[in-house]
């Protein structure tokens, strides 16, 4: 998904993961690169739209049961 957005000239940030739950919302706490285990829901990328809204992409490789 990140690659597709970049191809459309959307300024998406680099992929990162959390050291602790909730770090995705605090830029200084984000760890560069994908989650070490490449686990589902573990990697993120952020971007802003032209209206200034912030968006957070989350990698999902396997959906949780019931979703």
trRosetta pair geometry for C-beta under 8 A, 3 or more apart (Angstrom, degrees):
i j d omega theta_ij theta_ji phi_ij phi_ji
1 4 5.6 -54 -151 33 36 113
1 5 6.5 33 154 -17 67 104
1 57 5.9 -172 102 -156 133 143
2 5 5.9 -58 -153 37 32 109
2 6 6.3 31 152 -18 67 107
2 12 5.2 -166 -148 121 83 153
2 15 6.7 -85 -51 -66 166 96
2 45 5.0 64 -96 31 121 171
2 57 6.6 -178 -71 77 83 161
3 6 5.7 -54 -145 37 32 111
3 7 6.3 36 154 -23 65 105
4 7 5.7 -52 -149 33 31 114
4 8 6.7 17 153 -7 62 108
5 8 5.8 -66 -152 44 34 103
5 10 4.0 -65 176 61 92 129
5 12 4.8 82 100 -36 132 134
5 47 6.8 -148 160 -17 150 166
6 9 7.6 46 -176 -77 35 18
6 10 6.6 -89 -76 59 30 74
6 12 5.8 -89 -63 33 82 112
10 47 5.8 43 157 -176 105 158
11 47 6.0 152 89 -139 61 104
11 48 7.6 -12 75 44 105 78
12 45 5.3 34 173 152 109 124
12 46 7.4 157 -158 83 67 29
12 47 4.4 -57 -104 -64 62 126
12 57 7.4 4 -148 3 125 135
13 16 7.6 -19 123 -10 115 111
13 45 5.7 -179 72 -166 74 75
13 46 4.8 8 29 59 127 77
13 47 6.4 -168 -2 -71 77 65
14 32 6.3 1 117 -141 134 91
14 33 8.0 -22 152 -61 112 38
14 45 6.9 -131 118 -122 18 94
15 32 7.9 84 87 -170 60 56
15 33 6.3 21 97 -154 96 21
15 34 5.2 -10 140 -67 134 72
15 43 5.5 3 -173 180 109 114
15 44 7.0 145 -155 75 61 37
15 45 5.2 -48 -94 -71 57 100
15 59 8.0 30 -143 -35 117 126
16 24 7.6 153 98 -118 108 73
16 30 4.2 23 160 173 151 114
16 31 6.0 145 -169 71 88 44
16 32 5.6 -56 -108 -109 86 31
16 33 6.9 50 -116 37 44 31
16 43 7.3 153 78 -156 28 69
16 44 5.6 -33 68 67 77 89
16 45 7.2 130 16 -89 75 50
17 30 7.6 132 62 -164 25 74
17 31 5.2 -34 69 68 75 103
17 33 6.8 -40 6 91 102 62
17 34 6.2 65 -43 176 117 28
17 35 4.1 138 -115 -79 147 65
17 36 7.4 -132 63 -13 164 64
17 42 5.6 5 -132 159 117 82
17 43 5.3 -52 -79 -102 93 61
17 44 6.8 139 -95 16 41 85
18 21 6.4 75 140 -95 149 24
18 22 7.2 115 -147 48 140 30
18 23 3.9 145 -142 52 89 110
18 24 5.3 -62 -70 -43 111 80
18 29 7.4 20 -142 130 73 102
18 30 7.1 -57 -94 -120 52 58
18 31 6.8 115 -148 16 6 102
18 42 7.7 -122 28 -158 87 63
18 44 7.7 56 -36 3 86 126
19 23 5.5 91 36 -49 73 168
19 29 6.4 -116 31 176 109 87
19 31 5.2 114 -53 -39 87 123
20 23 5.3 108 58 -37 66 113
20 29 7.3 -63 43 177 92 129
22 25 5.9 -46 -178 28 66 110
22 26 7.2 37 137 1 80 109
23 26 5.8 -77 -151 51 48 97
23 29 3.8 -125 -145 124 97 117
23 30 5.9 155 146 -80 100 48
23 31 7.4 34 128 -11 148 84
24 30 6.7 70 -116 -98 40 98
24 44 5.2 100 -134 -13 118 169
24 56 6.4 86 159 -159 119 143
26 29 4.3 41 92 19 108 116
26 30 7.3 -177 87 -34 57 78
27 30 5.8 -41 -153 3 38 117
30 44 7.7 -100 -136 69 119 121
34 38 5.9 27 139 -100 129 73
34 42 7.3 72 177 107 76 100
34 43 4.2 -22 -140 -103 77 141
34 59 7.3 9 -137 7 106 159
35 38 6.0 160 77 -81 88 22
35 39 5.5 -73 113 37 145 80
35 42 3.0 -15 -32 140 162 123
35 43 4.9 -122 -7 -57 88 82
35 59 7.8 -143 9 58 110 128
37 42 6.8 143 64 -42 87 180
38 42 7.0 166 -168 66 15 133
38 43 7.3 -13 -132 -26 53 127
38 61 7.2 58 149 -34 86 156
39 42 4.3 85 71 -24 83 140
39 61 7.5 -140 177 33 28 125
40 59 7.1 -132 -141 117 46 79
40 60 5.4 40 -161 -151 97 51
40 61 4.3 -125 -86 43 87 82
40 62 4.6 -107 -55 44 149 73
40 63 7.5 -148 -173 -67 150 22
40 64 7.9 177 114 -52 138 72
41 58 6.0 9 -139 166 56 120
41 59 7.2 -150 -76 80 13 62
41 60 6.1 32 -65 -100 65 73
41 64 8.0 15 -35 -40 137 106
42 59 6.7 -39 56 67 61 107
43 58 7.4 141 82 -156 47 52
43 59 4.2 18 62 15 97 130
44 56 5.8 -18 -162 -174 118 95
44 57 6.3 147 -158 79 58 60
44 58 5.4 -20 -100 -99 81 64
44 59 7.3 -124 -67 -2 36 82
45 56 7.7 156 78 -157 37 51
45 57 4.6 -6 57 53 85 114
46 54 6.6 -9 -169 -171 109 97
46 55 6.7 157 -155 84 59 54
46 56 5.2 -21 -101 -103 83 68
46 57 7.3 -157 -76 17 32 75
47 54 7.8 163 91 -152 31 56
47 55 5.3 -16 66 60 75 103
47 57 7.6 30 9 -16 99 105
48 52 6.1 -15 -178 -146 121 32
48 53 6.5 156 -155 76 71 39
48 54 5.4 -37 -97 -96 82 56
48 55 7.0 164 -97 13 28 82
49 52 7.2 -46 71 22 68 19
49 53 4.9 3 36 53 108 94
49 55 6.6 73 -32 -21 93 119
60 63 6.2 37 169 -81 123 67
63 67 4.8 -136 174 78 112 114
64 67 5.1 70 66 -3 80 128
